[in-house]
Amino acid sequence: MKLPIVETPLQVRFADIDQLGHVSNNVYLQYFDMGRLTFFQAIEDRPIPYTVVVRIEMDLIREIKMTDVVTLKTWCSHVGTKSMRMEQHLFANGECAAQGHLVLAGFDMDKRQSAALPSHWQPSNLIDDTDD
């Protein structure tokens, strides 16, 4: 299975705008969260794994304004036995406004600790060819 690149259209809300008249930097992380959820929902044949975010890195490149057309591209660049790395690029009017990645670790809800990803997310059950 090739993991998809999922594009999420986003609507800038009035509450997203700060006193400088552009989207506040903390809202970019909320946009990334929405893209991550959309990514997992797009993979209908694999239940969403229990994960926790253990690392976030983001570069803010340009401002986003209220009237901009905003889209987010999200994909999984690496899947290991206990974690996965997701890449995200946020676009405003077709220009990259931010890019980042995050690492998600598998999580055991009963023991409240890190755990291996479920078998259907193990590397041996996925073909990760996003490096084409």
VEXSE-205774 format. One record per atom (N, C-alpha, C): residue in one letter; atom name; residue number from 0; x, y, z. Coordinates in steps of 0.2 Angstrom, whole numbers, plus 2048, in hexadecimal, padded with zeros to 3 digits. Layout:
N
zake residu->A; atome->CA; num->NUM; east->X; north->Y; up->Z
...
END
This chain:
132
zake residu->M; atome->N; num->0; east->804; north->7FA; up->800
zake residu->M; atome->CA; num->0; east->800; north->800; up->800
zake residu->M; atome->C; num->0; east->804; north->806; up->800
zake residu->K; atome->N; num->1; east->803; north->80B; up->7FB
zake residu->K; atome->CA; num->1; east->807; north->811; up->7FB
zake residu->K; atome->C; num->1; east->803; north->816; up->800
zake residu->L; atome->N; num->2; east->807; north->819; up->804
zake residu->L; atome->CA; num->2; east->803; north->81E; up->809
zake residu->L; atome->C; num->2; east->802; north->824; up->805
zake residu->P; atome->N; num->3; east->7FC; north->827; up->805
zake residu->P; atome->CA; num->3; east->7FB; north->82D; up->801
zake residu->P; atome->C; num->3; east->7FE; north->833; up->804
zake residu->I; atome->N; num->4; east->7FE; north->838; up->7FF
zake residu->I; atome->CA; num->4; east->7FF; north->83F; up->801
zake residu->I; atome->C; num->4; east->7F8; north->842; up->801
zake residu->V; atome->N; num->5; east->7F6; north->844; up->807
zake residu->V; atome->CA; num->5; east->7EF; north->847; up->808
zake residu->V; atome->C; num->5; east->7EF; north->84E; up->808
zake residu->E; atome->N; num->6; east->7EA; north->851; up->804
zake residu->E; atome->CA; num->6; east->7EA; north->858; up->804
zake residu->E; atome->C; num->6; east->7E3; north->85B; up->808
zake residu->T; atome->N; num->7; east->7E4; north->85F; up->80C
zake residu->T; atome->CA; num->7; east->7DE; north->861; up->810
zake residu->T; atome->C; num->7; east->7DD; north->869; up->80F
zake residu->P; atome->N; num->8; east->7D7; north->86B; up->80C
zake residu->P; atome->CA; num->8; east->7D6; north->872; up->80C
zake residu->P; atome->C; num->8; east->7D4; north->875; up->813
zake residu->L; atome->N; num->9; east->7D6; north->87B; up->814
zake residu->L; atome->CA; num->9; east->7D5; north->87E; up->81B
zake residu->L; atome->C; num->9; east->7D2; north->884; up->81A
zake residu->Q; atome->N; num->10; east->7CD; north->886; up->81E
zake residu->Q; atome->CA; num->10; east->7CA; north->88D; up->81E
zake residu->Q; atome->C; num->10; east->7CD; north->891; up->824
zake residu->V; atome->N; num->11; east->7D0; north->897; up->822
zake residu->V; atome->CA; num->11; east->7D2; north->89B; up->828
zake residu->V; atome->C; num->11; east->7CC; north->89E; up->82B
zake residu->R; atome->N; num->12; east->7CC; north->89D; up->832
zake residu->R; atome->CA; num->12; east->7C7; north->8A0; up->836
zake residu->R; atome->C; num->12; east->7C9; north->8A7; up->839
zake residu->F; atome->N; num->13; east->7C4; north->8AB; up->83A
zake residu->F; atome->CA; num->13; east->7C6; north->8B1; up->83D
zake residu->F; atome->C; num->13; east->7CA; north->8B1; up->844
zake residu->A; atome->N; num->14; east->7C8; north->8AC; up->848
zake residu->A; atome->CA; num->14; east->7CC; north->8AA; up->84E
zake residu->A; atome->C; num->14; east->7D3; north->8A8; up->84D
zake residu->D; atome->N; num->15; east->7D5; north->8A6; up->847
zake residu->D; atome->CA; num->15; east->7DC; north->8A4; up->845
zake residu->D; atome->C; num->15; east->7E1; north->8AB; up->844
zake residu->I; atome->N; num->16; east->7DE; north->8B0; up->843
zake residu->I; atome->CA; num->16; east->7E1; north->8B6; up->842
zake residu->I; atome->C; num->16; east->7E4; north->8BA; up->848
zake residu->D; atome->N; num->17; east->7EA; north->8BC; up->848
zake residu->D; atome->CA; num->17; east->7ED; north->8C0; up->84E
zake residu->D; atome->C; num->17; east->7ED; north->8C7; up->84D
zake residu->Q; atome->N; num->18; east->7EF; north->8CB; up->851
zake residu->Q; atome->CA; num->18; east->7EF; north->8D2; up->851
zake residu->Q; atome->C; num->18; east->7F3; north->8D5; up->84B
zake residu->L; atome->N; num->19; east->7F7; north->8D1; up->848
zake residu->L; atome->CA; num->19; east->7FB; north->8D3; up->842
zake residu->L; atome->C; num->19; east->7F8; north->8D2; up->83C
zake residu->G; atome->N; num->20; east->7F2; north->8CF; up->83C
zake residu->G; atome->CA; num->20; east->7ED; north->8CE; up->836
zake residu->G; atome->C; num->20; east->7EF; north->8C8; up->832
zake residu->H; atome->N; num->21; east->7F3; north->8C3; up->835
zake residu->H; atome->CA; num->21; east->7F4; north->8BD; up->832
zake residu->H; atome->C; num->21; east->7F3; north->8B7; up->837
zake residu->V; atome->N; num->22; east->7F3; north->8B1; up->834
zake residu->V; atome->CA; num->22; east->7F2; north->8AB; up->838
zake residu->V; atome->C; num->22; east->7F7; north->8AB; up->83D
zake residu->S; atome->N; num->23; east->7F5; north->8AA; up->843
zake residu->S; atome->CA; num->23; east->7FA; north->8A9; up->849
zake residu->S; atome->C; num->23; east->7FE; north->8A3; up->848
zake residu->N; atome->N; num->24; east->804; north->8A3; up->84A
zake residu->N; atome->CA; num->24; east->809; north->89D; up->84A
zake residu->N; atome->C; num->24; east->806; north->897; up->84D
zake residu->N; atome->N; num->25; east->803; north->898; up->853
zake residu->N; atome->CA; num->25; east->800; north->892; up->856
zake residu->N; atome->C; num->25; east->7FB; north->88E; up->852
zake residu->V; atome->N; num->26; east->7F7; north->892; up->84E
zake residu->V; atome->CA; num->26; east->7F2; north->88F; up->84A
zake residu->V; atome->C; num->26; east->7F5; north->88A; up->845
zake residu->Y; atome->N; num->27; east->7FB; north->88B; up->842
zake residu->Y; atome->CA; num->27; east->7FE; north->887; up->83E
zake residu->Y; atome->C; num->27; east->7FE; north->880; up->840
zake residu->L; atome->N; num->28; east->7FF; north->87F; up->847
zake residu->L; atome->CA; num->28; east->800; north->878; up->84A
zake residu->L; atome->C; num->28; east->7F9; north->875; up->84A
zake residu->Q; atome->N; num->29; east->7F3; north->879; up->84B
zake residu->Q; atome->CA; num->29; east->7ED; north->877; up->84A
zake residu->Q; atome->C; num->29; east->7EB; north->874; up->843
zake residu->Y; atome->N; num->30; east->7ED; north->878; up->83E
zake residu->Y; atome->CA; num->30; east->7EC; north->876; up->837
zake residu->Y; atome->C; num->30; east->7F0; north->86F; up->836
zake residu->F; atome->N; num->31; east->7F6; north->86F; up->839
zake residu->F; atome->CA; num->31; east->7FA; north->868; up->838
zake residu->F; atome->C; num->31; east->7F6; north->862; up->83B
zake residu->D; atome->N; num->32; east->7F3; north->864; up->841
zake residu->D; atome->CA; num->32; east->7EF; north->85E; up->844
zake residu->D; atome->C; num->32; east->7E9; north->85C; up->840
zake residu->M; atome->N; num->33; east->7E6; north->861; up->83D
zake residu->M; atome->CA; num->33; east->7E0; north->860; up->838
zake residu->M; atome->C; num->33; east->7E2; north->85B; up->832
zake residu->G; atome->N; num->34; east->7E8; north->85D; up->830
zake residu->G; atome->CA; num->34; east->7EB; north->859; up->82A
zake residu->G; atome->C; num->34; east->7ED; north->852; up->82C
zake residu->R; atome->N; num->35; east->7EF; north->851; up->832
zake residu->R; atome->CA; num->35; east->7F1; north->84B; up->834
zake residu->R; atome->C; num->35; east->7EB; north->846; up->835
zake residu->L; atome->N; num->36; east->7E5; north->849; up->838
zake residu->L; atome->CA; num->36; east->7DF; north->845; up->839
zake residu->L; atome->C; num->36; east->7DC; north->843; up->832
zake residu->T; atome->N; num->37; east->7DD; north->848; up->82D
zake residu->T; atome->CA; num->37; east->7DA; north->847; up->826
zake residu->T; atome->C; num->37; east->7DE; north->841; up->823
zake residu->F; atome->N; num->38; east->7E5; north->841; up->824
zake residu->F; atome->CA; num->38; east->7E9; north->83C; up->821
zake residu->F; atome->C; num->38; east->7E7; north->835; up->824
zake residu->F; atome->N; num->39; east->7E6; north->834; up->82A
zake residu->F; atome->CA; num->39; east->7E4; north->82E; up->82D
zake residu->F; atome->C; num->39; east->7DD; north->82C; up->82B
zake residu->Q; atome->N; num->40; east->7D9; north->831; up->82A
zake residu->Q; atome->CA; num->40; east->7D2; north->82F; up->827
zake residu->Q; atome->C; num->40; east->7D2; north->82D; up->820
zake residu->A; atome->N; num->41; east->7D7; north->82F; up->81C
zake residu->A; atome->CA; num->41; east->7D7; north->82E; up->815
zake residu->A; atome->C; num->41; east->7D9; north->826; up->814
zake residu->I; atome->N; num->42; east->7DC; north->823; up->819
zake residu->I; atome->CA; num->42; east->7DF; north->81C; up->819
zake residu->I; atome->C; num->42; east->7D9; north->818; up->81C
zake residu->E; atome->N; num->43; east->7D4; north->817; up->818
zake residu->E; atome->CA; num->43; east->7CE; north->813; up->81A
zake residu->E; atome->C; num->43; east->7CF; north->80C; up->81D
zake residu->D; atome->N; num->44; east->7D4; north->809; up->81A
zake residu->D; atome->CA; num->44; east->7D5; north->802; up->81B
zake residu->D; atome->C; num->44; east->7D9; north->800; up->821
zake residu->R; atome->N; num->45; east->7DC; north->806; up->825
zake residu->R; atome->CA; num->45; east->7E0; north->805; up->82A
zake residu->R; atome->C; num->45; east->7DD; north->809; up->830
zake residu->P; atome->N; num->46; east->7DB; north->806; up->836
zake residu->P; atome->CA; num->46; east->7D9; north->80A; up->83B
zake residu->P; atome->C; num->46; east->7DE; north->80F; up->83E
zake residu->I; atome->N; num->47; east->7DC; north->815; up->840
zake residu->I; atome->CA; num->47; east->7E1; north->81A; up->843
zake residu->I; atome->C; num->47; east->7E4; north->817; up->849
zake residu->P; atome->N; num->48; east->7EB; north->817; up->849
zake residu->P; atome->CA; num->48; east->7EE; north->814; up->84F
zake residu->P; atome->C; num->48; east->7EE; north->819; up->855
zake residu->Y; atome->N; num->49; east->7EF; north->817; up->85B
zake residu->Y; atome->CA; num->49; east->7F0; north->81B; up->860
zake residu->Y; atome->C; num->49; east->7F7; north->81D; up->860
zake residu->T; atome->N; num->50; east->7F8; north->824; up->860
zake residu->T; atome->CA; num->50; east->7FE; north->827; up->860
zake residu->T; atome->C; num->50; east->7FE; north->82D; up->864
zake residu->V; atome->N; num->51; east->805; north->82F; up->866
zake residu->V; atome->CA; num->51; east->806; north->836; up->869
zake residu->V; atome->C; num->51; east->80B; north->839; up->865
zake residu->V; atome->N; num->52; east->80B; north->840; up->865
zake residu->V; atome->CA; num->52; east->810; north->844; up->861
zake residu->V; atome->C; num->52; east->816; north->844; up->866
zake residu->V; atome->N; num->53; east->81B; north->842; up->864
zake residu->V; atome->CA; num->53; east->822; north->843; up->868
zake residu->V; atome->C; num->53; east->826; north->848; up->865
zake residu->R; atome->N; num->54; east->825; north->84A; up->85F
zake residu->R; atome->CA; num->54; east->82A; north->850; up->85C
zake residu->R; atome->C; num->54; east->826; north->853; up->857
zake residu->I; atome->N; num->55; east->827; north->85A; up->857
zake residu->I; atome->CA; num->55; east->824; north->85E; up->852
zake residu->I; atome->C; num->55; east->829; north->863; up->850
zake residu->E; atome->N; num->56; east->82A; north->864; up->84A
zake residu->E; atome->CA; num->56; east->82F; north->869; up->847
zake residu->E; atome->C; num->56; east->82B; north->86D; up->841
zake residu->M; atome->N; num->57; east->82B; north->874; up->841
zake residu->M; atome->CA; num->57; east->828; north->877; up->83C
zake residu->M; atome->C; num->57; east->82C; north->87E; up->83A
zake residu->D; atome->N; num->58; east->82C; north->87F; up->834
zake residu->D; atome->CA; num->58; east->82F; north->885; up->831
zake residu->D; atome->C; num->58; east->82A; north->889; up->82F
zake residu->L; atome->N; num->59; east->829; north->890; up->831
zake residu->L; atome->CA; num->59; east->824; north->894; up->82F
zake residu->L; atome->C; num->59; east->828; north->898; up->829
zake residu->I; atome->N; num->60; east->825; north->898; up->823
zake residu->I; atome->CA; num->60; east->828; north->89B; up->81D
zake residu->I; atome->C; num->60; east->825; north->8A2; up->81B
zake residu->R; atome->N; num->61; east->81E; north->8A2; up->81B
zake residu->R; atome->CA; num->61; east->81B; north->8A8; up->819
zake residu->R; atome->C; num->61; east->814; north->8A9; up->81D
zake residu->E; atome->N; num->62; east->812; north->8AF; up->81E
zake residu->E; atome->CA; num->62; east->80B; north->8B0; up->821
zake residu->E; atome->C; num->62; east->805; north->8AD; up->81D
zake residu->I; atome->N; num->63; east->800; north->8AC; up->821
zake residu->I; atome->CA; num->63; east->7FA; north->8AA; up->81E
zake residu->I; atome->C; num->63; east->7F5; north->8AF; up->820
zake residu->K; atome->N; num->64; east->7F1; north->8B2; up->81B
zake residu->K; atome->CA; num->64; east->7EC; north->8B7; up->81D
zake residu->K; atome->C; num->64; east->7E5; north->8B4; up->81C
zake residu->M; atome->N; num->65; east->7E0; north->8B8; up->81F
zake residu->M; atome->CA; num->65; east->7D9; north->8B6; up->81F
zake residu->M; atome->C; num->65; east->7D6; north->8B4; up->818
zake residu->T; atome->N; num->66; east->7D8; north->8B7; up->813
zake residu->T; atome->CA; num->66; east->7D5; north->8B6; up->80D
zake residu->T; atome->C; num->66; east->7D9; north->8B0; up->808
zake residu->D; atome->N; num->67; east->7DF; north->8AE; up->80B
zake residu->D; atome->CA; num->67; east->7E3; north->8A9; up->807
zake residu->D; atome->C; num->67; east->7DF; north->8A2; up->807
zake residu->V; atome->N; num->68; east->7E0; north->89F; up->801
zake residu->V; atome->CA; num->68; east->7DE; north->898; up->800
zake residu->V; atome->C; num->68; east->7E3; north->893; up->803
zake residu->V; atome->N; num->69; east->7E1; north->890; up->808
zake residu->V; atome->CA; num->69; east->7E6; north->88C; up->80C
zake residu->V; atome->C; num->69; east->7E5; north->884; up->80B
zake residu->T; atome->N; num->70; east->7EA; north->881; up->80A
zake residu->T; atome->CA; num->70; east->7EA; north->879; up->809
zake residu->T; atome->C; num->70; east->7F0; north->877; up->80D
zake residu->L; atome->N; num->71; east->7EF; north->870; up->80F
zake residu->L; atome->CA; num->71; east->7F5; north->86D; up->813
zake residu->L; atome->C; num->71; east->7F6; north->866; up->810
zake residu->K; atome->N; num->72; east->7FC; north->864; up->80E
zake residu->K; atome->CA; num->72; east->7FE; north->85E; up->80C
zake residu->K; atome->C; num->72; east->801; north->85A; up->811
zake residu->T; atome->N; num->73; east->7FF; north->854; up->812
zake residu->T; atome->CA; num->73; east->801; north->850; up->818
zake residu->T; atome->C; num->73; east->803; north->849; up->815
zake residu->W; atome->N; num->74; east->809; north->846; up->817
zake residu->W; atome->CA; num->74; east->80B; north->83F; up->815
zake residu->W; atome->C; num->74; east->80F; north->83C; up->81B
zake residu->C; atome->N; num->75; east->80F; north->836; up->81A
zake residu->C; atome->CA; num->75; east->814; north->832; up->81F
zake residu->C; atome->C; num->75; east->81A; north->830; up->81B
zake residu->S; atome->N; num->76; east->820; north->833; up->81E
zake residu->S; atome->CA; num->76; east->826; north->832; up->81B
zake residu->S; atome->C; num->76; east->82A; north->82C; up->81D
zake residu->H; atome->N; num->77; east->828; north->829; up->823
zake residu->H; atome->CA; num->77; east->82C; north->823; up->826
zake residu->H; atome->C; num->77; east->827; north->820; up->82B
zake residu->V; atome->N; num->78; east->827; north->819; up->82B
zake residu->V; atome->CA; num->78; east->823; north->816; up->830
zake residu->V; atome->C; num->78; east->828; north->811; up->833
zake residu->G; atome->N; num->79; east->829; north->811; up->83A
zake residu->G; atome->CA; num->79; east->82D; north->80C; up->83D
zake residu->G; atome->C; num->79; east->829; north->807; up->841
zake residu->T; atome->N; num->80; east->82C; north->803; up->845
zake residu->T; atome->CA; num->80; east->828; north->7FF; up->849
zake residu->T; atome->C; num->80; east->824; north->802; up->84F
zake residu->K; atome->N; num->81; east->827; north->808; up->852
zake residu->K; atome->CA; num->81; east->824; north->80B; up->857
zake residu->K; atome->C; num->81; east->822; north->812; up->856
zake residu->S; atome->N; num->82; east->824; north->815; up->850
zake residu->S; atome->CA; num->82; east->822; north->81C; up->84E
zake residu->S; atome->C; num->82; east->822; north->81D; up->847
zake residu->M; atome->N; num->83; east->81F; north->823; up->845
zake residu->M; atome->CA; num->83; east->81E; north->825; up->83E
zake residu->M; atome->C; num->83; east->820; north->82C; up->83E
zake residu->R; atome->N; num->84; east->822; north->82E; up->838
zake residu->R; atome->CA; num->84; east->824; north->835; up->837
zake residu->R; atome->C; num->84; east->81F; north->838; up->831
zake residu->M; atome->N; num->85; east->81C; north->83E; up->833
zake residu->M; atome->CA; num->85; east->818; north->841; up->82E
zake residu->M; atome->C; num->85; east->81B; north->847; up->82C
zake residu->E; atome->N; num->86; east->81A; north->849; up->825
zake residu->E; atome->CA; num->86; east->81C; north->84F; up->823
zake residu->E; atome->C; num->86; east->816; north->853; up->821
zake residu->Q; atome->N; num->87; east->816; north->85A; up->822
zake residu->Q; atome->CA; num->87; east->811; north->85E; up->820
zake residu->Q; atome->C; num->87; east->813; north->865; up->81D
zake residu->H; atome->N; num->88; east->810; north->867; up->817
zake residu->H; atome->CA; num->88; east->811; north->86D; up->814
zake residu->H; atome->C; num->88; east->80B; north->871; up->814
zake residu->L; atome->N; num->89; east->80B; north->877; up->816
zake residu->L; atome->CA; num->89; east->805; north->87B; up->816
zake residu->L; atome->C; num->89; east->806; north->881; up->811
zake residu->F; atome->N; num->90; east->801; north->881; up->80D
zake residu->F; atome->CA; num->90; east->801; north->886; up->807
zake residu->F; atome->C; num->90; east->7FC; north->88C; up->808
zake residu->A; atome->N; num->91; east->7FE; north->892; up->806
zake residu->A; atome->CA; num->91; east->7F9; north->897; up->806
zake residu->A; atome->C; num->91; east->7F9; north->89A; up->7FE
zake residu->N; atome->N; num->92; east->7F4; north->89A; up->7FB
zake residu->N; atome->CA; num->92; east->7F4; north->89C; up->7F4
zake residu->N; atome->C; num->92; east->7F9; north->899; up->7F0
zake residu->G; atome->N; num->93; east->7FA; north->892; up->7F1
zake residu->G; atome->CA; num->93; east->7FF; north->88E; up->7ED
zake residu->G; atome->C; num->93; east->806; north->88F; up->7EF
zake residu->E; atome->N; num->94; east->808; north->893; up->7F4
zake residu->E; atome->CA; num->94; east->80F; north->894; up->7F6
zake residu->E; atome->C; num->94; east->80F; north->891; up->7FD
zake residu->C; atome->N; num->95; east->815; north->88E; up->7FE
zake residu->C; atome->CA; num->95; east->816; north->88A; up->804
zake residu->C; atome->C; num->95; east->817; north->890; up->80A
zake residu->A; atome->N; num->96; east->813; north->88F; up->80F
zake residu->A; atome->CA; num->96; east->813; north->893; up->815
zake residu->A; atome->C; num->96; east->816; north->890; up->81B
zake residu->A; atome->N; num->97; east->816; north->88A; up->81B
zake residu->A; atome->CA; num->97; east->819; north->886; up->821
zake residu->A; atome->C; num->97; east->81B; north->87F; up->81F
zake residu->Q; atome->N; num->98; east->820; north->87C; up->822
zake residu->Q; atome->CA; num->98; east->821; north->875; up->821
zake residu->Q; atome->C; num->98; east->824; north->872; up->827
zake residu->G; atome->N; num->99; east->822; north->86C; up->828
zake residu->G; atome->CA; num->99; east->824; north->869; up->82F
zake residu->G; atome->C; num->99; east->823; north->862; up->82E
zake residu->H; atome->N; num->100; east->826; north->85F; up->834
zake residu->H; atome->CA; num->100; east->825; north->858; up->835
zake residu->H; atome->C; num->100; east->823; north->856; up->83C
zake residu->L; atome->N; num->101; east->820; north->850; up->83D
zake residu->L; atome->CA; num->101; east->81F; north->84E; up->844
zake residu->L; atome->C; num->101; east->820; north->847; up->844
zake residu->V; atome->N; num->102; east->822; north->845; up->84A
zake residu->V; atome->CA; num->102; east->823; north->83D; up->84C
zake residu->V; atome->C; num->102; east->81D; north->83B; up->850
zake residu->L; atome->N; num->103; east->81A; north->836; up->84F
zake residu->L; atome->CA; num->103; east->815; north->833; up->853
zake residu->L; atome->C; num->103; east->817; north->82C; up->855
zake residu->A; atome->N; num->104; east->817; north->82B; up->85C
zake residu->A; atome->CA; num->104; east->818; north->825; up->85F
zake residu->A; atome->C; num->104; east->812; north->821; up->860
zake residu->G; atome->N; num->105; east->813; north->81A; up->85F
zake residu->G; atome->CA; num->105; east->80D; north->816; up->861
zake residu->G; atome->C; num->105; east->80C; north->817; up->869
zake residu->F; atome->N; num->106; east->806; north->815; up->86B
zake residu->F; atome->CA; num->106; east->804; north->817; up->872
zake residu->F; atome->C; num->106; east->7FF; north->811; up->874
zake residu->D; atome->N; num->107; east->800; north->80E; up->87A
zake residu->D; atome->CA; num->107; east->7FC; north->809; up->87D
zake residu->D; atome->C; num->107; east->7F7; north->80D; up->882
zake residu->M; atome->N; num->108; east->7F1; north->80D; up->880
zake residu->M; atome->CA; num->108; east->7EC; north->811; up->884
zake residu->M; atome->C; num->108; east->7EB; north->80E; up->88B
zake residu->D; atome->N; num->109; east->7EB; north->808; up->88C
zake residu->D; atome->CA; num->109; east->7EA; north->805; up->892
zake residu->D; atome->C; num->109; east->7F0; north->806; up->897
zake residu->K; atome->N; num->110; east->7F6; north->805; up->894
zake residu->K; atome->CA; num->110; east->7FC; north->806; up->898
zake residu->K; atome->C; num->110; east->7FF; north->80D; up->899
zake residu->R; atome->N; num->111; east->7FC; north->811; up->894
zake residu->R; atome->CA; num->111; east->7FE; north->818; up->894
zake residu->R; atome->C; num->111; east->805; north->819; up->893
zake residu->Q; atome->N; num->112; east->808; north->815; up->88E
zake residu->Q; atome->CA; num->112; east->80F; north->816; up->88C
zake residu->Q; atome->C; num->112; east->810; north->814; up->885
zake residu->S; atome->N; num->113; east->816; north->816; up->883
zake residu->S; atome->CA; num->113; east->817; north->815; up->87B
zake residu->S; atome->C; num->113; east->817; north->80D; up->87A
zake residu->A; atome->N; num->114; east->815; north->80C; up->874
zake residu->A; atome->CA; num->114; east->815; north->805; up->872
zake residu->A; atome->C; num->114; east->816; north->804; up->86A
zake residu->A; atome->N; num->115; east->817; north->7FE; up->868
zake residu->A; atome->CA; num->115; east->817; north->7FD; up->861
zake residu->A; atome->C; num->115; east->811; north->7FF; up->85D
zake residu->L; atome->N; num->116; east->812; north->802; up->857
zake residu->L; atome->CA; num->116; east->80C; north->803; up->853
zake residu->L; atome->C; num->116; east->808; north->7FD; up->851
zake residu->P; atome->N; num->117; east->802; north->7FD; up->850
zake residu->P; atome->CA; num->117; east->7FE; north->7F7; up->84F
zake residu->P; atome->C; num->117; east->801; north->7F3; up->849
zake residu->S; atome->N; num->118; east->7FF; north->7ED; up->848
zake residu->S; atome->CA; num->118; east->802; north->7E9; up->843
zake residu->S; atome->C; num->118; east->800; north->7EC; up->83C
zake residu->H; atome->N; num->119; east->7FA; north->7EE; up->83B
zake residu->H; atome->CA; num->119; east->7F9; north->7F1; up->834
zake residu->H; atome->C; num->119; east->7FC; north->7F7; up->833
zake residu->W; atome->N; num->120; east->800; north->7FA; up->837
zake residu->W; atome->CA; num->120; east->805; north->800; up->836
zake residu->W; atome->C; num->120; east->80C; north->7FE; up->836
zake residu->Q; atome->N; num->121; east->80E; north->7F8; up->837
zake residu->Q; atome->CA; num->121; east->815; north->7F6; up->837
zake residu->Q; atome->C; num->121; east->818; north->7F6; up->830
zake residu->P; atome->N; num->122; east->81E; north->7F8; up->830
zake residu->P; atome->CA; num->122; east->821; north->7F9; up->829
zake residu->P; atome->C; num->122; east->821; north->7F3; up->825
zake residu->S; atome->N; num->123; east->821; north->7ED; up->827
zake residu->S; atome->CA; num->123; east->820; north->7E7; up->823
zake residu->S; atome->C; num->123; east->819; north->7E7; up->820
zake residu->N; atome->N; num->124; east->814; north->7EA; up->822
zake residu->N; atome->CA; num->124; east->80E; north->7EA; up->820
zake residu->N; atome->C; num->124; east->80C; north->7F0; up->81B
zake residu->L; atome->N; num->125; east->811; north->7F5; up->81B
zake residu->L; atome->CA; num->125; east->810; north->7FB; up->817
zake residu->L; atome->C; num->125; east->816; north->7FB; up->811
zake residu->I; atome->N; num->126; east->814; north->7FE; up->80C
zake residu->I; atome->CA; num->126; east->81A; north->800; up->807
zake residu->I; atome->C; num->126; east->81A; north->807; up->807
zake residu->D; atome->N; num->127; east->81F; north->80A; up->80A
zake residu->D; atome->CA; num->127; east->820; north->811; up->80B
zake residu->D; atome->C; num->127; east->825; north->813; up->805
zake residu->D; atome->N; num->128; east->822; north->815; up->800
zake residu->D; atome->CA; num->128; east->826; north->818; up->7FA
zake residu->D; atome->C; num->128; east->825; north->81F; up->7F9
zake residu->T; atome->N; num->129; east->824; north->823; up->7FE
zake residu->T; atome->CA; num->129; east->823; north->82A; up->7FD
zake residu->T; atome->C; num->129; east->82A; north->82E; up->7FB
zake residu->D; atome->N; num->130; east->82F; north->82A; up->7FB
zake residu->D; atome->CA; num->130; east->836; north->82D; up->7F9
zake residu->D; atome->C; num->130; east->837; north->82C; up->7F2
zake residu->D; atome->N; num->131; east->832; north->82A; up->7EE
zake residu->D; atome->CA; num->131; east->832; north->82A; up->7E6
zake residu->D; atome->C; num->131; east->835; north->830; up->7E3
END
